[in-house]
């Protein structure tokens, strides 16, 4: 860099910490709003408290685990493109 060695605002530790706090705070608020709304469940389980939060977390973890397992079958050697 020329003269100005200041980091971009998105990679500063203070900004990252602030974004995490605001993000977690927003998630907590959105889950707590579930207390004040009347559920209209289509299935029985989707009327439980915080259903969309924990369901989203479980599905995200399942997708990551599935992708890892799929990677075991699809990965190639490092020299895959060098082989003729």
N, C-alpha and C positions, 0 to 999 in steps of 0.2 A: 504494500500500500504506500501511497505517497503522502507523507506528512501526517495524515489523520489515521491513527491506528485504532479508532473507536469501532467496537463491534456493532453489527446490525442489531437493531432493537429486539428482534425476535430471538436472538441467540444469547442475549444477556441473561445471567442467572436470575436476576431480580424479576425480569419480565417472565421468564419461564415459571418461576415460583408463583407469580401473580396469576398467570393463566391457569395453572393447576388449581389454585384456590377458587378462582371464579368458576371454573368448569365444574369442580366438585360441588361448590355451593349451588350452582344452577341445577345439577342433578338431584341434590337433596331437596331443593324446593319443588322440583317437578314430581318427586315421589310423595312429598308431603301434601301436595295438592290433591292427591288421590283420596285423602281423608275427607275432603270437603265436597267431592263430587259423588253423585249417585251412580253406581255402576249399572250398566245395561249389558250383562254378559250374554254372549251367544252360546258359549259352552259354560259349564259350571266353573271351571278353573279360572277363566279370564275375569271373573268378578272378585278374585282375591286381592288383598292389598299389595300394591307394588308389582302386580303381575307383569306388566310390560317391561319393567326394569330388570327383574330377575330372569324373565324369559329371554330378553335380549342378551343378557350376560351368558346364559347357558348356551344359547344358539351360537354366539360368537366363539366361545370356548370350543364348542363342538366343531365349528368350521375350521378353526386353527388346528385341532387335533386331526381332523380328516385330511387337511392339506399336508400335514406332516407325514401321515401314513401314506398318502398318495405319492409324496415325494420319494419315499423309499422304493416304490415300484418304477417311478419314471426317471430317476436320476441316472446320469451317464458318467462315465469316467472323465477325468479332466482332459484327457487326450482324445476325446471322441471325434472332434473335427479334424484333428491332425492325422488320424488313421485313414488310410485309403483303401 
